[in-house]
Amino acid sequence: MTRISSPLFSLTLLALPAHADDWEQYRGPNGTGISAEKAAPLTWGPKKNIKWRSVLPTNANSSPIVSNGRVFVTCAAEEGRKRSLLCLDRRNGDLLWTRTVEFEKVMPTHKTNPYCGSTPVANGERVVVWHGSAGLHCYNFKGDEQWSKQHGEFEHIWGNASSPIIYDGKVILHAGPGKRVFLTALDLASGQTLWETDEPVKGDGSYNEKKKYIGSWSTPLIAKVDGKEQIICAMSTRVNGYDPADGKMVWSCDGLIGMKGELAYSSPVIAGDICMQIGGFGGPSLGFKMGGTGNITAKQRLWHTRKNPQNIGSGVFVNGHVFIPDAASGSLRCLDPKTGKETWRAKTGGPNFWGSISMAAGRLYVTNQEGETIVFAPTPGKFEKLASNDLAEASNATPAISNGEIFIRTREALYCIAE
């Protein structure tokens, strides 16, 4: 059902060691949303501080990544029958190549989640992209296919969006949502499956046995727990910790079942030895101390809040607090990860946030659904807005920050912003 075609378009927390100043995966270095960049643009607009703008063929919710002089982004066409990875030159935005996977069956998705919602991952030599039912594909930076892997069909009424990461020579993928959900590791060099660990699914993949929504779109990350690195991933009902060597689940913490179902949209936020996760569709949030074995809910869950504002984008942990973008009321929040209590909530006066927060140069950046990026200070005491930068083009993506430049994907184009 799946085949690789020639290019269609033309346009004028720990991973493998990152190239200096690169943003090589969803949520940047280490998957935390935080970059060590000391400089980044503060202000821009359609005619200010735009280094280049490259028109994209179609819209998607995936975010750009930057690796070794290349910018990668995904696009789909023909109701997902053609799913593409685009490689652009970071210097000028010129398209270097496109690789398209054709998938003959039209899979369901939500109108707000166009096909190709998954962000690619790279290591300076290879780039890996997950096209959901159309498979996992690896290319070198010349665009030569290195391997591809089919994992079956992933059917969900809202589509898919989890992104792969690279760690210790492995591609780690949270495959789902759908009738079968699992975490898997593949050898980056060969594409050989190293392990797969299933997550129990009740119902048909879109609804549980109580006819309520079920699914997780969360991207895994790596964190050090009990002196060892583990894979942390939010599934639909709980957050799990896995051993990267064999995929065995080390521990789990319950708490994501809400009134509207069992849902997780955002990625976990690691705050020292505490993990914080927010459920989707106004669902619960929880904070717990990572570590130990088995179900650690009773002994290590610190707090649990039954209802929260709608949450899609992921937050960042800095200055002892977690800063969260809300997909409701256009608000931003600051929480204490030890208690879950808000220290402040601020309405920005704009639309909702679907993208995640990125941090560089001591500032926080988040783009709302109308393409306006709010820049604010990571101050726990109060909301301190530093700038508001409107590109006047809708966006659900997360800014990538690399070598003093910001890359933002809108519905129409990919931008490189530089002062």
DAPESUL-V173716 format. One record per residue. PHI is phi in degrees with one decimal (NA if undefined). PSI is psi as a letter, one per 40 degrees, with the letter a starting at -180 (NA if undefined). NEAR is the number of other C-alpha atoms within 10 Angstrom. Layout:
phi->PHI psi->PSI near->NEAR
phi->PHI psi->PSI near->NEAR
This chain:
phi->NA psi->d near->7
phi->-108.2 psi->h near->15
phi->-148.9 psi->i near->12
phi->-93.6 psi->h near->16
phi->-115.7 psi->i near->13
phi->-75.4 psi->i near->10
phi->-56.7 psi->i near->14
phi->-105.1 psi->d near->12
phi->-116.3 psi->i near->14
phi->-134.3 psi->h near->14
phi->-141.1 psi->h near->13
phi->-94.3 psi->NA near->11
phi->NA psi->f near->24
phi->-174.6 psi->h near->20
phi->-152.0 psi->a near->21
phi->-57.6 psi->i near->18
phi->-51.7 psi->h near->13
phi->-74.5 psi->i near->19
phi->-70.1 psi->i near->15
phi->-51.6 psi->h near->12
phi->67.2 psi->e near->20
phi->-90.0 psi->i near->26
phi->-125.2 psi->g near->31
phi->-97.2 psi->e near->34
phi->-152.0 psi->i near->31
phi->-57.3 psi->h near->29
phi->70.8 psi->e near->33
phi->72.9 psi->a near->27
phi->-54.6 psi->h near->23
phi->68.5 psi->e near->24
phi->70.3 psi->e near->26
phi->-98.9 psi->e near->25
phi->84.5 psi->e near->28
phi->-112.6 psi->h near->25
phi->-109.4 psi->i near->23
phi->-84.1 psi->e near->16
phi->-54.5 psi->h near->18
phi->-93.4 psi->e near->12
phi->-139.2 psi->i near->16
phi->-161.7 psi->i near->20
phi->-59.3 psi->i near->16
phi->-99.7 psi->d near->21
phi->-130.3 psi->i near->18
phi->-163.9 psi->i near->18
phi->-165.3 psi->a near->15
phi->-55.1 psi->d near->14
phi->-124.1 psi->e near->8
phi->-136.4 psi->h near->13
phi->59.4 psi->f near->16
phi->-97.6 psi->h near->17
phi->-72.5 psi->d near->17
phi->-158.3 psi->i near->16
phi->-134.8 psi->h near->20
phi->-114.5 psi->h near->18
phi->-67.4 psi->h near->18
phi->-103.2 psi->i near->21
phi->-70.5 psi->d near->17
phi->-147.1 psi->i near->17
phi->-87.6 psi->i near->23
phi->-161.0 psi->i near->26
phi->-92.6 psi->e near->25
phi->-69.1 psi->i near->28
phi->-107.7 psi->i near->29
phi->-76.2 psi->i near->29
phi->-126.0 psi->i near->29
phi->-130.4 psi->h near->31
phi->-152.8 psi->h near->25
phi->49.7 psi->f near->19
phi->81.4 psi->e near->13
phi->-121.7 psi->i near->21
phi->-119.8 psi->h near->27
phi->-117.2 psi->i near->26
phi->-154.4 psi->i near->25
phi->-112.2 psi->i near->30
phi->-146.5 psi->i near->24
phi->-128.8 psi->i near->23
phi->-144.7 psi->i near->17
phi->54.0 psi->f near->13
phi->54.4 psi->f near->16
phi->82.6 psi->e near->24
phi->-71.0 psi->d near->19
phi->-126.3 psi->h near->25
phi->-122.0 psi->h near->23
phi->-124.3 psi->i near->25
phi->-109.5 psi->h near->26
phi->-106.9 psi->h near->22
phi->-116.8 psi->h near->24
phi->-118.5 psi->i near->22
phi->-78.3 psi->h near->16
phi->-67.8 psi->e near->20
phi->-70.9 psi->d near->12
phi->-138.1 psi->e near->13
phi->80.2 psi->e near->21
phi->-67.7 psi->i near->18
phi->-74.2 psi->h near->21
phi->-92.8 psi->d near->17
phi->-165.4 psi->i near->20
phi->-131.2 psi->h near->21
phi->-123.4 psi->h near->23
phi->-118.6 psi->h near->22
phi->-102.6 psi->h near->22
phi->-99.8 psi->h near->20
phi->-129.3 psi->h near->21
phi->-74.9 psi->d near->15
phi->-94.7 psi->h near->14
phi->-83.7 psi->h near->12
phi->-92.6 psi->i near->20
phi->-69.3 psi->i near->17
phi->-159.4 psi->i near->17
phi->-90.5 psi->i near->12
phi->-61.4 psi->d near->10
phi->-85.1 psi->e near->11
phi->-125.6 psi->g near->17
phi->-58.2 psi->i near->23
phi->-58.4 psi->i near->31
phi->70.5 psi->f near->29
phi->-84.8 psi->e near->26
phi->-90.0 psi->h near->25
phi->-85.4 psi->h near->31
phi->-71.1 psi->i near->29
phi->-138.5 psi->i near->28
phi->-141.1 psi->i near->31
phi->-134.6 psi->f near->25
phi->92.5 psi->e near->19
phi->-126.7 psi->d near->11
phi->-129.8 psi->i near->19
phi->-130.3 psi->h near->26
phi->-120.5 psi->h near->27
phi->-133.0 psi->h near->25
phi->-105.2 psi->h near->29
phi->-106.4 psi->f near->29
phi->63.8 psi->b near->27
phi->-61.0 psi->d near->22
phi->-85.4 psi->e near->27
phi->100.5 psi->i near->18
phi->-104.9 psi->h near->19
phi->-133.6 psi->i near->22
phi->-123.1 psi->h near->25
phi->-129.6 psi->i near->19
phi->-84.1 psi->i near->16
phi->-74.7 psi->e near->20
phi->-87.4 psi->e near->11
phi->94.6 psi->e near->17
phi->-79.0 psi->h near->11
phi->-69.0 psi->h near->16
phi->-98.0 psi->d near->16
phi->-169.3 psi->i near->16
phi->-143.3 psi->i near->19
phi->-140.9 psi->h near->15
phi->-96.9 psi->h near->14
phi->-119.2 psi->e near->14
phi->94.1 psi->a near->12
phi->-91.4 psi->i near->18
phi->-118.1 psi->g near->21
phi->-106.1 psi->h near->21
phi->-147.6 psi->i near->21
phi->-62.2 psi->d near->17
phi->-108.2 psi->e near->19
phi->77.7 psi->a near->26
phi->-129.1 psi->i near->30
phi->-160.7 psi->e near->27
phi->-60.7 psi->i near->27
phi->-113.1 psi->i near->28
phi->-74.5 psi->i near->27
phi->-127.8 psi->i near->31
phi->-116.3 psi->h near->28
phi->-149.7 psi->h near->22
phi->51.6 psi->f near->14
phi->74.4 psi->e near->14
phi->-120.1 psi->i near->23
phi->-95.6 psi->h near->25
phi->-105.7 psi->h near->27
phi->-133.2 psi->h near->22
phi->-89.5 psi->h near->26
phi->-94.4 psi->h near->30
phi->161.0 psi->a near->28
phi->-81.6 psi->i near->29
phi->160.1 psi->a near->24
phi->-66.7 psi->d near->18
phi->-121.5 psi->h near->19
phi->-125.9 psi->h near->22
phi->-157.9 psi->i near->17
phi->-103.8 psi->h near->22
phi->-138.5 psi->i near->22
phi->-125.4 psi->h near->26
phi->-125.3 psi->i near->19
phi->-69.2 psi->h near->17
phi->-62.7 psi->d near->21
phi->-72.8 psi->d near->13
phi->-114.9 psi->e near->12
phi->82.8 psi->e near->18
phi->-67.3 psi->h near->15
phi->-70.5 psi->h near->14
phi->-95.4 psi->d near->14
phi->-165.8 psi->i near->16
phi->-138.2 psi->h near->19
phi->-126.7 psi->h near->16
phi->-76.8 psi->i near->15
phi->-110.0 psi->h near->17
phi->-58.5 psi->h near->12
phi->-126.5 psi->h near->21
phi->-106.0 psi->h near->14
phi->96.3 psi->a near->15
phi->-100.6 psi->e near->16
phi->100.5 psi->d near->21
phi->-103.8 psi->d near->21
phi->-128.8 psi->i near->20
phi->-82.3 psi->a near->16
phi->-67.5 psi->e near->12
phi->-94.2 psi->e near->9
phi->65.1 psi->f near->12
phi->-108.8 psi->i near->15
phi->-61.1 psi->i near->21
phi->-144.0 psi->i near->27
phi->154.7 psi->i near->29
phi->-131.0 psi->h near->28
phi->-117.7 psi->f near->28
phi->-77.8 psi->h near->27
phi->-91.6 psi->h near->28
phi->-69.8 psi->i near->27
phi->-144.2 psi->i near->28
phi->-107.3 psi->h near->24
phi->-142.0 psi->i near->23
phi->-88.5 psi->h near->17
phi->-130.9 psi->h near->18
phi->52.1 psi->f near->11
phi->80.8 psi->e near->8
phi->-127.6 psi->i near->10
phi->-78.2 psi->h near->17
phi->-130.2 psi->i near->23
phi->-90.2 psi->h near->24
phi->-111.1 psi->h near->29
phi->-144.8 psi->h near->25
phi->-87.9 psi->h near->30
phi->-95.1 psi->a near->32
phi->-71.9 psi->d near->28
phi->-114.2 psi->e near->24
phi->-158.4 psi->i near->22
phi->-108.3 psi->h near->24
phi->-118.7 psi->i near->22
phi->-115.8 psi->h near->28
phi->-123.7 psi->i near->20
phi->-81.7 psi->h near->15
phi->-62.8 psi->d near->21
phi->-69.8 psi->d near->14
phi->-131.2 psi->e near->13
phi->79.7 psi->e near->20
phi->-68.8 psi->h near->15
phi->-74.4 psi->h near->20
phi->-87.6 psi->d near->16
phi->-150.6 psi->i near->19
phi->-147.9 psi->i near->23
phi->-132.7 psi->h near->25
phi->-80.3 psi->i near->20
phi->143.9 psi->e near->24
phi->-106.8 psi->e near->27
phi->-82.4 psi->h near->20
phi->-118.0 psi->a near->20
phi->-63.8 psi->d near->14
phi->-97.5 psi->e near->14
phi->142.7 psi->a near->23
phi->-118.0 psi->g near->26
phi->-141.6 psi->i near->28
phi->-142.4 psi->h near->30
phi->-102.8 psi->d near->26
phi->-86.4 psi->i near->25
phi->-89.7 psi->i near->30
phi->-62.0 psi->i near->25
phi->-112.2 psi->h near->25
phi->-95.8 psi->h near->26
phi->-121.7 psi->g near->21
phi->69.2 psi->b near->14
phi->-94.2 psi->e near->13
phi->-102.9 psi->h near->18
phi->-111.6 psi->h near->22
phi->-121.8 psi->h near->28
phi->-141.2 psi->i near->27
phi->-114.7 psi->h near->34
phi->-76.1 psi->i near->34
phi->-87.9 psi->i near->30
phi->57.9 psi->f near->22
phi->72.2 psi->f near->21
phi->-79.3 psi->a near->24
phi->-72.2 psi->i near->23
phi->-131.6 psi->i near->23
phi->-151.9 psi->i near->25
phi->-133.1 psi->h near->27
phi->-151.2 psi->i near->26
phi->-83.5 psi->h near->21
phi->-74.3 psi->i near->26
phi->121.0 psi->i near->20
phi->79.6 psi->a near->15
phi->-139.7 psi->i near->11
phi->72.7 psi->a near->13
phi->-80.1 psi->h near->15
phi->-99.0 psi->e near->17
phi->-56.5 psi->d near->16
phi->-64.5 psi->d near->10
phi->-90.9 psi->d near->11
phi->-122.6 psi->e near->16
phi->-75.3 psi->h near->19
phi->-88.1 psi->d near->18
phi->-159.2 psi->i near->16
phi->-153.3 psi->h near->19
phi->-109.5 psi->h near->17
phi->-69.0 psi->d near->16
phi->-135.7 psi->h near->16
phi->-139.2 psi->i near->16
phi->-59.2 psi->i near->18
phi->-53.7 psi->h near->21
phi->-131.0 psi->h near->27
phi->-125.0 psi->d near->28
phi->-76.8 psi->i near->23
phi->-94.2 psi->i near->29
phi->-96.9 psi->a near->33
phi->-128.6 psi->i near->26
phi->-108.0 psi->h near->23
phi->-155.5 psi->i near->16
phi->55.0 psi->f near->11
phi->75.6 psi->e near->15
phi->-136.1 psi->i near->20
phi->-109.5 psi->h near->24
phi->-105.5 psi->h near->27
phi->-121.0 psi->h near->25
phi->-93.0 psi->h near->27
phi->-99.3 psi->i near->27
phi->-96.9 psi->f near->23
phi->-154.1 psi->h near->18
phi->66.1 psi->e near->16
phi->57.4 psi->f near->18
phi->-109.3 psi->i near->20
phi->-120.5 psi->i near->23
phi->-135.5 psi->i near->19
phi->-123.4 psi->h near->26
phi->-125.6 psi->i near->19
phi->-87.7 psi->h near->18
phi->-67.0 psi->e near->26
phi->-77.6 psi->d near->18
phi->-125.1 psi->d near->14
phi->79.7 psi->e near->19
phi->-78.4 psi->i near->12
phi->-75.9 psi->h near->15
phi->-96.5 psi->d near->16
phi->-161.3 psi->i near->15
phi->-135.8 psi->h near->16
phi->-128.7 psi->h near->15
phi->-86.4 psi->h near->15
phi->-84.9 psi->e near->16
phi->85.1 psi->e near->9
phi->-115.5 psi->a near->14
phi->-76.1 psi->a near->19
phi->-75.6 psi->i near->24
phi->-107.6 psi->h near->33
phi->-105.0 psi->d near->27
phi->-76.3 psi->i near->29
phi->-89.7 psi->i near->28
phi->-83.0 psi->h near->28
phi->-117.7 psi->i near->24
phi->-127.3 psi->h near->29
phi->-158.9 psi->i near->21
phi->54.2 psi->f near->16
phi->74.8 psi->e near->16
phi->-127.1 psi->i near->19
phi->-106.5 psi->h near->22
phi->-124.2 psi->h near->25
phi->-148.4 psi->h near->26
phi->-105.8 psi->h near->32
phi->-88.1 psi->a near->27
phi->-72.5 psi->e near->22
phi->-102.7 psi->e near->19
phi->85.6 psi->e near->23
phi->-95.8 psi->h near->21
phi->-98.1 psi->h near->26
phi->-90.4 psi->h near->22
phi->-110.2 psi->h near->23
phi->-143.4 psi->i near->19
phi->-85.8 psi->i near->16
phi->-82.2 psi->f near->23
phi->-100.5 psi->h near->17
phi->-69.5 psi->d near->20
phi->-79.2 psi->d near->9
phi->-161.1 psi->i near->14
phi->-78.4 psi->h near->19
phi->-128.2 psi->g near->13
phi->-76.3 psi->h near->15
phi->-102.3 psi->d near->14
phi->-165.0 psi->i near->15
phi->-135.4 psi->h near->18
phi->-123.9 psi->h near->17
phi->-107.0 psi->h near->18
phi->-91.7 psi->e near->20
phi->59.8 psi->f near->13
phi->-138.4 psi->h near->15
phi->-58.4 psi->i near->19
phi->-155.6 psi->h near->28
phi->-118.9 psi->e near->29
phi->-99.4 psi->i near->28
phi->-106.0 psi->h near->33
phi->-62.3 psi->h near->28
phi->-106.0 psi->h near->30
phi->-121.6 psi->h near->35
phi->-149.5 psi->h near->23
phi->51.2 psi->f near->17
phi->78.4 psi->e near->16
phi->-123.0 psi->i near->22
phi->-116.3 psi->h near->22
phi->-115.1 psi->h near->23
phi->-126.4 psi->h near->25
phi->-101.6 psi->h near->30
phi->-112.8 psi->a near->27
phi->-64.0 psi->d near->20
phi->-99.1 psi->d near->17
phi->-156.9 psi->i near->17
phi->-112.2 psi->h near->21
phi->-111.7 psi->i near->23
phi->-114.2 psi->h near->22
phi->-110.6 psi->h near->24
phi->-147.4 psi->i near->19
phi->-86.0 psi->NA near->15
